[in-house]
Amino acid sequence: MSLPFILPSSTSTSTPKTVIVVGGGCSGLAMAEALHERDPMSKITIIDMQFEVDTGSTSVANYSEPKISASRGCGRIIRDDYIHPTYRTIACAAMAHWKHVEPWCQFYHDTGLALVGSGDKDGQLKRTFDISLAHRKSAGVRTGLKVFNSETHIEEVCHIKALRGAWGYFNPEAGWVNADHVTTALLHKLATLDNLSIERGKVVSLVKDPTGKRVLGVALESSETLFAEFVVLATGPWTSTLVDTSGISIASAEPMALFKLQPEHEIGLTNMPAVVDFEQKICMTPPVGRLLRIALHRQDWLNPSDFEHPETGHTKVSLPLFSADHASSDTRAAHLALLHHALKRVSPPVDGTIVDFRYCWYDDTLTSDFIITHHPKLSGLFMLHGLGAHGFKFLPVLGRYAVAALLGELASEAQALWQWPQKVSERELEDQHGQGGWR
């Protein structure tokens, strides 16, 4: 199946014979799968510090706890109504896979999505609706989009108490998936493939040639060194520990909780769609097995940490925590209070006990544009980075776009979006990361 913005492959373009993919989240697995599909004889090694590999078998691999990155979140919203035409076109291709192509359609919950926010006619939500409506009409398809005409209407459809003056719309063509189920299934599939190795390990630095301008491989915490033609960094919020991403991207966390509901309360939320309320900064996915997921949308938390960088020396960067328990008690208490407050916005009223509280870590650029390109200063290093909260939505096709970028087969429209960005100030990144208008 052809994809938009991917050029026809050239017979003169050869796939690297050896590739190391650092990072076993959604992006790293997707690229490894696409590389293997392109050339089954290429030797691909995927390394992640959270892999659990059965040393007695070449086909058994899992993830260890705790679940840290967004790739292992329990609820990821899937939508294609983006403002930017290139992202929208690619998201539509991904959505077709989520809905109709195995194995992706096995995981897709076709619940629809309600987006709620300010009624400001010049606001981004209204722009998203107008452009999405126009796109559907120009494509000659039924729009299906339904505008909410009152706070009461929002409450009836979304099962959430809206703020006064709220506005929004319901998109029946969107839905959600359990990201952990998807990523784990993909890992299990890759573990059975020939010439693809899954290794548990922590990469502590890149190995370079004497000039320092070419990456030859990676050094592991175990003192082992691995070499390959290309190294792919798909390390998400940990990327800043291996290359200098200051002024380029930043790691931030979204607090999330699973609430265990009473059986009768889950019944009361029958037909609930996935919901994002931009004004109240709440994201919910419908309860499954009495578990209601609530996240504090765009209430990002940074974790500035002192770090000895292998390239730049002592620095301070925002780095993921391996457990919510590692956050200060005041930080945890504040986020838990906000999550309990969000639960009180559910309608009809429900009671619930938190059975899982954690931080989902993302890596964001200032504009929210992805970074899918060769590193500008280090040959042999390919960056699959900056996917933020949106990259997972593109997962069924993401690997093929990454391979196209690696091999020079990406159309100019996508190349321009995913190139290495200009540096900005750290303060600007901290205050405005992930606020790009293309969403």
C-alpha positions as CSV (number, residue, x, y, z in Angstrom):
1,M,0.0,0.0,0.0
2,S,1.5,3.3,-1.1
3,L,1.6,6.2,1.3
4,P,1.4,10.0,0.6
5,F,4.7,11.9,0.6
6,I,6.8,8.8,0.1
7,L,8.7,8.7,-3.2
8,P,9.1,5.6,-5.3
9,S,12.0,3.6,-4.0
10,S,15.1,3.5,-6.2
11,T,16.9,0.3,-7.2
12,S,20.2,2.2,-6.5
13,T,19.2,2.9,-2.9
14,S,20.4,0.2,-0.6
15,T,19.2,-0.4,2.9
16,P,22.0,-0.4,5.6
17,K,23.2,-3.9,6.3
18,T,23.5,-3.3,10.0
19,V,21.4,-0.9,12.1
20,I,21.2,-0.3,15.9
21,V,17.9,1.1,17.0
22,V,18.2,2.6,20.5
23,G,14.8,2.8,22.2
24,G,12.1,0.1,22.3
25,G,9.0,2.4,22.4
26,C,6.5,2.8,19.6
27,S,8.8,4.7,17.2
28,G,11.8,2.5,17.6
29,L,9.8,-0.7,17.1
30,A,8.0,0.8,14.1
31,M,11.2,1.8,12.4
32,A,12.8,-1.6,13.1
33,E,9.7,-3.3,11.6
34,A,9.8,-1.1,8.5
35,L,13.5,-1.7,8.0
36,H,13.0,-5.4,8.2
37,E,10.2,-5.3,5.7
38,R,12.4,-3.3,3.3
39,D,15.3,-5.7,3.6
40,P,14.8,-8.9,5.6
41,M,18.6,-9.6,5.3
42,S,19.6,-6.4,7.2
43,K,20.8,-7.1,10.7
44,I,18.8,-5.0,13.1
45,T,19.4,-4.7,16.8
46,I,16.9,-2.9,19.1
47,I,18.2,-1.9,22.6
48,D,16.1,-0.7,25.5
49,M,16.8,-0.7,29.2
50,Q,13.2,-1.9,29.9
51,F,13.3,-5.0,27.7
52,E,13.0,-8.4,29.4
53,V,14.4,-11.1,27.1
54,D,14.2,-14.8,27.8
55,T,17.8,-15.9,27.4
56,G,16.6,-19.4,26.7
57,S,14.6,-18.3,23.7
58,T,15.1,-16.1,20.7
59,S,11.4,-15.3,20.4
60,V,10.3,-14.2,23.8
61,A,10.5,-10.6,24.9
62,N,8.5,-8.3,27.1
63,Y,8.7,-5.0,29.0
64,S,9.7,-4.6,32.6
65,E,7.8,-2.4,35.0
66,P,7.2,0.5,35.7
67,K,5.5,1.9,32.7
68,I,7.2,5.3,32.0
69,S,7.0,6.5,28.5
70,A,3.8,7.4,26.6
71,S,4.3,4.4,24.4
72,R,3.1,2.3,27.3
73,G,0.2,4.4,28.3
74,C,-3.2,2.7,28.8
75,G,-5.2,5.2,26.6
76,R,-4.0,7.0,23.5
77,I,-6.5,9.0,21.5
78,I,-6.5,8.4,17.7
79,R,-7.7,11.2,15.4
80,D,-6.9,12.7,12.0
81,D,-8.6,16.1,12.1
82,Y,-5.3,18.1,12.1
83,I,-5.0,21.7,10.9
84,H,-1.8,21.2,8.9
85,P,-2.6,19.6,5.5
86,T,0.5,17.4,5.5
87,Y,0.0,16.0,9.0
88,R,-3.8,15.6,8.3
89,T,-3.0,13.6,5.1
90,I,-0.6,11.3,6.9
91,A,-2.9,10.9,9.9
92,C,-5.7,9.9,7.5
93,A,-3.5,7.2,6.2
94,A,-2.7,6.0,9.7
95,M,-6.4,6.1,10.6
96,A,-7.3,3.8,7.7
97,H,-4.8,1.3,9.2
98,W,-6.2,1.7,12.8
99,K,-9.7,1.0,11.5
100,H,-9.3,-1.6,8.7
101,V,-5.8,-3.2,8.7
102,E,-4.6,-6.1,10.8
103,P,-3.3,-6.1,13.5
104,W,-4.0,-2.4,14.2
105,C,-7.8,-2.7,14.0
106,Q,-7.7,-5.3,16.8
107,F,-6.8,-2.6,19.3
108,Y,-8.9,0.3,18.0
109,H,-11.9,1.4,20.1
110,D,-14.3,3.2,17.8
111,T,-15.9,5.4,20.4
112,G,-15.6,8.8,18.8
113,L,-13.9,11.8,20.3
114,A,-15.3,15.0,21.9
115,L,-13.1,18.1,21.9
116,V,-14.2,20.8,24.3
117,G,-12.8,24.2,24.9
118,S,-13.3,27.9,24.6
119,G,-16.1,29.2,22.4
120,D,-13.7,31.9,21.0
121,K,-14.4,32.0,17.3
122,D,-10.7,32.7,16.7
123,G,-9.4,30.0,19.0
124,Q,-7.5,26.9,17.8
125,L,-10.3,24.5,18.5
126,K,-12.7,26.4,16.3
127,R,-10.1,26.5,13.6
128,T,-9.6,22.8,13.9
129,F,-13.3,22.3,13.5
130,D,-13.7,24.6,10.5
131,I,-10.7,23.1,8.6
132,S,-11.8,19.5,9.4
133,L,-15.3,20.3,8.2
134,A,-14.0,21.9,5.0
135,H,-11.6,18.9,4.4
136,R,-14.4,16.4,4.7
137,K,-16.7,18.4,2.4
138,S,-14.0,18.8,-0.3
139,A,-13.3,15.0,-0.1
140,G,-16.9,14.3,-0.7
141,V,-17.5,12.4,2.5
142,R,-20.1,12.7,5.2
143,T,-18.8,15.1,7.8
144,G,-20.4,13.4,10.8
145,L,-19.1,16.2,13.0
146,K,-21.6,17.4,15.5
147,V,-21.3,20.8,17.3
148,F,-22.3,21.0,20.9
149,N,-24.9,23.8,21.3
150,S,-24.8,24.2,25.1
151,E,-23.0,23.1,28.3
152,T,-25.9,20.7,28.9
153,H,-25.4,19.1,25.5
154,I,-21.7,18.7,26.3
155,E,-22.5,17.0,29.6
156,E,-25.1,14.6,28.0
157,V,-22.6,13.4,25.3
158,C,-19.3,13.7,27.1
159,H,-20.3,12.8,30.6
160,I,-18.3,15.7,31.8
161,K,-19.5,18.9,33.4
162,A,-18.4,21.8,31.1
163,L,-17.4,25.2,32.1
164,R,-19.7,28.1,31.4
165,G,-19.4,29.3,27.8
166,A,-17.7,26.1,26.7
167,W,-17.9,25.0,23.0
168,G,-16.9,21.9,21.2
169,Y,-17.7,19.2,18.8
170,F,-18.0,15.4,18.5
171,N,-16.0,13.5,15.9
172,P,-17.5,10.0,15.4
173,E,-14.5,9.1,13.1
174,A,-12.0,9.2,16.0
175,G,-11.3,6.8,18.9
176,W,-8.6,5.4,21.1
177,V,-6.3,2.5,21.8
178,N,-4.5,1.0,24.7
179,A,-0.9,1.9,23.8
180,D,0.6,-0.7,26.1
181,H,-1.3,-3.5,24.4
182,V,-0.3,-2.2,20.9
183,T,3.4,-1.7,21.7
184,T,3.7,-5.1,23.5
185,A,2.1,-6.9,20.6
186,L,4.5,-5.2,18.2
187,L,7.5,-6.2,20.4
188,H,6.3,-9.8,20.5
189,K,6.0,-9.9,16.7
190,L,9.5,-8.5,16.2
191,A,11.0,-11.0,18.6
192,T,10.1,-13.8,16.1
193,L,11.8,-12.2,13.1
194,D,15.0,-13.5,11.6
195,N,18.0,-11.1,11.6
196,L,16.4,-8.9,14.2
197,S,17.8,-9.0,17.7
198,I,16.2,-7.6,20.9
199,E,18.6,-6.7,23.6
200,R,18.2,-5.4,27.1
201,G,20.7,-2.7,27.9
202,K,21.3,0.9,28.7
203,V,23.2,3.0,26.2
204,V,25.4,5.5,27.9
205,S,27.2,7.1,25.0
206,L,27.7,7.1,21.2
207,V,30.9,5.6,19.8
208,K,32.5,7.9,17.2
209,D,35.4,7.8,14.8
210,P,38.6,9.7,15.6
211,T,37.3,12.9,14.0
212,G,34.2,12.9,16.3
213,K,32.0,13.5,13.2
214,R,30.8,10.0,12.5
215,V,28.9,7.6,14.8
216,L,30.1,4.0,14.6
217,G,28.0,2.4,17.3
218,V,27.0,2.6,21.0
219,A,28.6,2.0,24.4
220,L,26.5,0.2,27.0
221,E,26.5,0.6,30.8
222,S,27.7,-3.1,30.9
223,S,30.9,-1.9,29.1
224,E,29.9,-3.7,25.9
225,T,30.3,-1.9,22.6
226,L,28.1,-2.5,19.6
227,F,28.8,-1.3,16.0
228,A,26.6,-0.7,13.0
229,E,26.4,1.3,9.7
230,F,23.7,3.4,11.3
231,V,22.5,4.2,14.8
232,V,18.9,5.3,15.2
233,L,18.0,7.3,18.3
234,A,14.4,6.6,19.1
235,T,14.9,7.4,22.8
236,G,12.1,9.8,23.4
237,P,12.5,11.8,26.6
238,W,15.9,10.2,27.3
239,T,17.5,11.6,24.1
240,S,19.1,14.5,25.8
241,T,21.3,12.1,27.7
242,L,23.0,11.0,24.5
243,V,23.1,14.0,22.2
244,D,22.8,17.7,22.8
245,T,19.2,18.7,22.4
246,S,19.3,21.9,24.3
247,G,17.1,24.5,22.7
248,I,15.7,21.7,20.4
249,S,13.4,19.5,22.5
250,I,12.4,19.0,26.1
251,A,11.1,16.1,28.2
252,S,8.0,16.6,30.2
253,A,5.4,14.4,32.0
254,E,1.7,14.3,32.0
255,P,0.2,13.0,35.3
256,M,-2.3,10.2,34.8
257,A,-4.4,7.9,37.0
258,L,-6.6,4.9,36.6
259,F,-9.7,5.1,38.8
260,K,-11.5,1.8,39.8
261,L,-15.2,2.5,39.6
262,Q,-18.2,0.8,41.1
263,P,-20.0,-1.5,38.6
264,E,-23.1,0.7,38.6
265,H,-21.0,3.8,37.9
266,E,-19.4,2.2,34.9
267,I,-22.8,1.4,33.5
268,G,-23.7,5.1,33.9
269,L,-20.8,5.9,31.5
270,T,-22.0,3.6,28.7
271,N,-21.5,5.2,25.3
272,M,-19.0,7.7,26.7
273,P,-16.6,8.9,24.0
274,A,-13.0,9.8,24.5
275,V,-12.9,13.4,25.8
276,V,-10.3,16.2,25.7
277,D,-11.4,19.4,27.6
278,F,-8.8,22.0,26.8
279,E,-10.2,24.6,29.2
280,Q,-10.3,22.2,32.2
281,K,-7.1,20.5,31.0
282,I,-8.6,17.0,31.3
283,C,-8.3,14.0,29.0
284,M,-10.4,10.9,29.6
285,T,-10.9,7.6,27.8
286,P,-14.0,5.5,28.4
287,P,-13.8,2.9,31.3
288,V,-12.9,-0.7,30.5
289,G,-13.2,-3.3,33.1
290,R,-14.3,-0.5,35.6
291,L,-11.0,1.4,35.0
292,L,-11.5,5.0,34.0
293,R,-8.3,6.8,32.7
294,I,-8.0,10.5,33.5
295,A,-4.9,12.5,32.5
296,L,-4.1,16.1,33.2
297,H,-3.9,17.3,29.6
298,R,-1.1,19.9,28.9
299,Q,-0.4,20.3,32.6
300,D,3.1,19.2,31.9
301,W,5.6,18.7,34.7
302,L,9.4,19.1,34.2
303,N,12.0,17.4,36.2
304,P,15.2,19.5,36.0
305,S,18.1,17.1,36.8
306,D,21.9,17.5,37.1
307,F,23.5,15.3,34.6
308,E,27.0,14.5,33.3
309,H,26.5,14.6,29.6
310,P,28.9,12.5,27.5
311,E,29.2,15.3,25.0
312,T,28.7,18.6,26.9
313,G,29.7,17.7,30.4
314,H,27.8,18.8,33.5
315,T,24.4,20.1,32.6
316,K,20.8,20.4,33.9
317,V,18.1,18.8,31.8
318,S,14.5,17.6,32.4
319,L,14.8,13.8,32.7
320,P,12.1,11.1,33.3
321,L,11.6,9.5,36.7
322,F,11.4,5.8,36.8
323,S,8.6,5.9,39.3
324,A,6.0,8.4,40.4
325,D,7.2,7.6,43.9
326,H,10.5,9.4,43.0
327,A,8.7,12.7,42.7
328,S,8.5,14.9,45.8
329,S,5.6,14.3,48.1
330,D,4.3,17.9,47.4
331,T,4.4,17.3,43.7
332,R,2.6,14.0,43.9
333,A,0.0,15.4,46.3
334,A,-0.7,18.4,44.0
335,H,-1.2,16.2,41.0
336,L,-3.3,13.6,42.8
337,A,-5.6,16.4,44.1
338,L,-6.1,17.7,40.5
339,L,-6.9,14.2,39.3
340,H,-9.5,13.7,42.1
341,H,-11.0,17.1,41.2
342,A,-11.2,15.9,37.5
343,L,-13.1,12.8,38.7
344,K,-15.6,15.1,40.3
345,R,-16.3,16.6,36.9
346,V,-17.6,13.3,35.6
347,S,-21.4,13.1,35.0
348,P,-23.3,11.3,36.4
349,P,-21.2,11.5,39.6
350,V,-18.9,8.5,40.2
351,D,-16.8,7.3,43.0
352,G,-13.4,5.8,42.3
353,T,-10.2,4.7,43.9
354,I,-6.9,5.3,42.2
355,V,-5.2,1.9,41.4
356,D,-2.5,3.3,39.2
357,F,-0.9,6.7,39.3
358,R,2.1,7.6,37.1
359,Y,3.7,10.1,34.8
360,C,3.7,9.6,31.1
361,W,6.8,11.1,29.6
362,Y,7.0,12.9,26.3
363,D,9.6,14.6,24.2
364,D,8.4,17.8,22.6
365,T,9.8,20.4,20.2
366,L,8.7,24.0,20.4
367,T,6.4,23.7,17.4
368,S,5.3,20.1,18.0
369,D,6.9,19.2,14.7
370,F,8.6,15.8,14.7
371,I,12.3,15.3,14.1
372,I,12.7,12.5,11.6
373,T,16.0,13.2,9.9
374,H,19.8,12.6,9.8
375,H,21.6,14.4,12.6
376,P,23.0,17.6,11.1
377,K,26.5,17.2,12.6
378,L,27.0,13.5,13.2
379,S,26.9,11.2,10.1
380,G,25.8,7.7,10.7
381,L,23.2,8.9,13.3
382,F,19.5,9.1,12.5
383,M,17.1,10.9,14.7
384,L,13.5,9.7,15.3
385,H,12.6,12.2,18.0
386,G,10.2,14.9,19.2
387,L,7.1,12.9,18.6
388,G,5.4,14.3,21.7
389,A,1.8,13.4,22.4
390,H,0.9,13.0,18.8
391,G,3.4,10.5,17.3
392,F,1.6,7.4,18.5
393,K,-1.5,8.4,16.4
394,F,0.7,7.8,13.3
395,L,2.2,4.5,14.5
396,P,0.9,2.2,11.8
397,V,2.7,4.2,9.1
398,L,5.4,5.9,11.2
399,G,8.1,3.3,10.5
400,R,7.7,3.6,6.7
401,Y,8.1,7.4,6.9
402,A,11.2,7.1,9.0
403,V,12.8,4.6,6.6
404,A,11.9,6.9,3.7
405,A,13.6,9.7,5.5
406,L,16.7,7.6,6.2
407,L,17.0,6.5,2.5
408,G,16.2,9.9,1.0
409,E,12.8,8.9,-0.3
410,L,10.7,11.4,1.6
411,A,8.8,14.1,-0.4
412,S,9.9,17.7,0.2
413,E,6.7,18.6,2.1
414,A,7.5,16.1,4.9
415,Q,11.2,16.7,4.8
416,A,10.6,20.4,5.5
417,L,8.5,19.6,8.5
418,W,10.7,17.0,10.1
419,Q,14.2,18.5,9.6
420,W,16.4,19.4,12.5
421,P,14.9,22.6,13.9
422,Q,16.6,25.9,14.8
423,K,17.6,26.3,18.4
424,V,15.5,28.4,20.7
425,S,16.0,29.5,24.3
426,E,15.5,27.0,27.1
427,R,13.0,29.3,28.7
428,E,11.0,29.4,25.5
429,L,11.0,25.6,25.3
430,E,10.0,25.3,28.9
431,D,7.1,27.7,28.6
432,Q,5.8,26.9,25.1
433,H,6.9,23.4,24.1
434,G,4.3,21.4,22.2
435,Q,2.1,24.4,21.4
436,G,2.5,24.1,17.7
437,G,-0.5,25.3,15.7
438,W,-0.6,22.3,13.3
439,R,-2.5,20.1,15.8
